[in-house]
Amino acid sequence: MKDSALFEAAVGQLNRTLRLPGTLTIRVGAEEGPLYDADLREIWIPYDFQLEMEDLFAAAGAHPDDVQSLALDVVEHALYHEIGHALIDLLDLPVTGREEDAVDALATVMVIDHFEDGAEVAISAADAFRLQGEFDVEEGAEPDFWGEHSLDEQRFVAILCLTYGSAPKRYKAEMPPEITEDGARCEDDWDRQSRTWRRLLKPHRK
């Protein structure tokens, strides 16, 4: 995680593009998280989160050479998810619906828009939600219908749909048929989400 440079890339991208009212700190190696602490204006990313994701992908049969990079993809998407919470708080951005769903969408838009491998990052994050949902079912866990987050399976589909909608021809081969069969909706979702977030952030751009 230290050597990946993903945090430096995120900080550089934010500093180049947005005016923030004060300092936002990204604390790598925190004991809790991933989370955004609004009182401290800090994003916390623990090292254990990468290890948990490595265990998740390894248990699902991912090639050993790919496990670390897949886990770091999930860390990167989670970082931008928490950046989304921070931007909503610091810039007083309006959100309708669940904030967790909104920042899932923002994280996906940001990594795809700003990084060459952003779609792969989003797909890895979606896969992690799918695997976590399957693991919970195997363990007999009850779906948390009352939680602040959508169900893992719903987050998996939503992130994949946005990714596919961003470039249908390019990502069709990587998508399950349920996504490609509903391709028009995914394209509309991508257009709406990317347009909405650009509009909300425009007044704060440098």
Order of alpha helices (4+ residues) and beta strands (2+ residues): alpha-beta-beta-beta-alpha-alpha-alpha-alpha-alpha-alpha-alpha-alpha
